[in-house]
Amino acid sequence: MKKILLFTLFFVSISYSQEVLSLYEQQIPSKIKTVANLRKLANQKLDFYGKLNPDLIYFYLNFLDRFYNQSMNDNEKNSFHYLDALEKRALLMRKKWAEQEVAAIGRLTLNTRLGNQAKKYYRNFFSANFQEKIVECPYNPDQNKIYYFKKIYYSLKKNPGYDAKSDYGKICRELEKEKLGDYISYSSSGNSTDSPVSREIVDKSLDEWYLFDNNEANSETKLQHHKLILTYLQDNYAQFRKHKLTLKIGNVFINQNLNHSDILKHVNQGLEVYSGMGDFRRNQISVGLQYKYFLRDYFDLFSYVKFEIGWAGSPGKTNMEQGVGFSNTEVYYSQDYYDKTTYHYNIDEVKISDIQLQSYYSKVTAPIFFISNNLSFDCGVLLQWNRISYFTDYREKVGILSEITQLGVTKWQEGYELQHDKSDYSEFAISPGLDISYVMKLKYLIQVQSYFNGNLFLALKFGYSL
């Protein structure tokens, strides 16, 4: 039953403003029906009065009749001034009610952030800053008709017609009890898996604030509206807490702990003089698993700790080529310095191929700031074990000059040799940094990760919580 109500509330929240005027089609002057702008404005006004106080619908329809059908242009006679005074009075009553709800929240012993979040739901009602006016109604209101139009608004159904013998006040009170009964069941269903309080229910309850403000139907239950808000927020966090495991996949755009300089340091036994290789960067595909350990009862500073482990690797193989390599000379003397041997090394046609970049990582983070319950900033530490593997191919030209000083003899030999070496290089890195996490519908995660220890690590991850 609650699921049906939830669907109905969601549907009404989307189509509500389009349906209100059609409920009162018989009472709307023909000019408003035929002029699109007037119809739109009347529809918005009916929607506004229904959410402010449905009693005002009767007075608004009466004003339209007197202004358009009876051609009363005087704002006192057509009841415009009286309707304006009723509207201001209702706005002030709603503001007072909101202030009472906020004060009641302040008296509760709550997590500070939870209390502040609950108070925010009433802030739109505090803008009424005018004095209440007393204006006399230019006609005698029909109380039963006031209830008749309210009953139509409550039921969202066109009525076959007004029956003066019907007690529409009693019908409205029964409908209000039904509405309050639904809210009571939701406010007492804290942390329910099957029927948690939804945002649509909260928004609908704020539109129907008058049900909670000294309403006759609420005289028995005395349901306090802020309890519904708190139940919603606590339900939301309870649902969030159930999703402790998150699978992640993403892309590492920058990992400066893995670059070409690390490769070149280790080519050919540490000889480093390479020029023209160009910069080398590769994106890495990343997969990981995250676990949340909860420490507090609501979204707050360090309210949970996230532990993550994963792997990142380059999706394919990369080659780097350089035509000109480097030269090196080594000189050796015999013990008596009579013999001298000079080795001339010339390396060219260098090719580094099949470069594979892999990272195994673990990460610990905790929230430090929330913009909303869905958007958080988490600080933490990233631990990486980075590994590079590659093949080095090059042509090594060796020239040997032998000099025997006593005999005045010199001898030159040279030759070429093609070298093919496989190399592995790994290192460990620790980086502090920040995650920006956005969670949708408690399950879907978008996360930007940025860490820096002199080298930058930047990644974009997508996640699904189990």
Secondary structure by P-SEA (a helix, b strand, c coil): caaaaaaaaaaaaacccccccccccccccccccccaaaaaaaaaaaaaaaaacccaaaaaaaaaaaacccccccccccaaaaaaaaaaaaaaaaaaaaaaaaaaaaaccccaaaaaaaaaaacccccccbbbbbbbbcccccaaaaaaaaaaaaacccccccccccaaaaaaaaaaaaaaaaaaaaaaccccccccccaaaaaaaaaaccccccccccccccccaaaaaaaaaaaaaaaaaaccbbbbbbbbcccccccaaaaaacccccccccccccbbbbbbbbbbbbbbbbcccccccccbbbbbbbbbbbcbbbbbbbcccbbbbbbbbcccccbbbbbbbbbccccccbbbbbbbbbbbbbbccccccccccccbbbbbbbbbbbbbbbbbbbbbbbbbccccbbbbbbbbbbbbbbbcccbbbbbbbbbbbbbccccbbbbbbbbbccbbbbbbbbbbcc
